[in-house]
């Protein structure tokens, strides 16, 4: 991912990466993997602790790992 998109939480304007994935070197060498962050709620003003139509104030991190 481009450096400017490697975050999943926006805390008072400070972008943070809270969700991390770890895969062993041997597995990484033989499997196809993808990782992305779907930005949205953390950019449009969801606020923790307040009722609203947004389930979270975090972005969604998605990992795809092809197991062999």
C-alpha positions as CSV (number, residue, x, y, z in Angstrom):
1,X,0.0,0.0,0.0
2,X,1.2,3.5,-0.6
3,X,2.7,5.0,2.6
4,X,-0.1,7.6,2.9
5,X,-2.8,4.9,3.1
6,X,-1.2,2.7,5.7
7,X,-3.5,3.6,8.6
8,X,-6.8,2.4,9.9
9,X,-7.6,4.9,12.6
10,X,-7.7,8.7,12.8
11,X,-7.3,9.9,16.3
12,X,-7.8,13.7,16.4
13,X,-6.0,14.1,13.1
14,X,-3.2,11.7,13.9
15,X,-3.3,8.7,11.5
16,X,-2.4,5.4,13.2
17,X,-2.1,1.8,12.2
18,X,-3.7,-0.4,14.9
19,X,-4.4,-3.6,12.9
20,X,-1.3,-5.6,11.9
21,X,-0.9,-9.0,10.3
22,X,2.1,-11.3,10.7
23,X,2.9,-14.2,8.3
24,X,5.9,-16.5,8.6
25,X,8.6,-16.2,6.0
26,X,8.2,-19.7,4.7
27,X,4.4,-19.2,4.3
28,X,4.9,-15.8,2.6
29,X,7.4,-17.3,0.1
30,X,4.9,-20.0,-1.2
31,X,1.5,-18.3,-0.9
32,X,-0.3,-15.5,-2.6
33,X,-1.3,-12.7,-0.1
34,X,-3.0,-9.4,-0.4
35,X,-3.7,-6.8,2.3
36,X,-5.8,-3.6,2.0
37,X,-7.5,-1.1,4.2
38,X,-10.9,0.2,3.2
39,X,-11.0,3.8,4.3
40,X,-14.3,5.5,5.1
41,X,-15.7,5.8,8.6
42,X,-12.5,7.3,10.1
43,X,-12.5,10.0,7.4
44,X,-16.2,11.1,7.7
45,X,-16.5,11.9,11.3
46,X,-17.7,8.8,13.1
47,X,-17.3,9.5,16.8
48,X,-16.7,6.8,19.5
49,X,-19.4,6.5,22.1
50,X,-22.0,8.4,20.1
51,X,-25.1,6.8,18.6
52,X,-25.3,7.0,14.9
53,X,-25.5,5.1,11.6
54,X,-21.8,4.2,11.6
55,X,-20.7,1.0,13.3
56,X,-17.2,2.1,14.0
57,X,-14.7,5.0,13.7
58,X,-12.0,2.6,12.4
59,X,-11.3,1.6,8.8
60,X,-11.7,-2.0,7.8
61,X,-8.5,-4.0,7.3
62,X,-8.8,-7.0,5.0
63,X,-6.2,-9.8,4.5
64,X,-6.5,-12.4,1.7
65,X,-4.1,-15.4,2.1
66,X,-4.2,-18.3,-0.4
67,X,-3.4,-21.4,1.6
68,X,-1.4,-24.2,-0.1
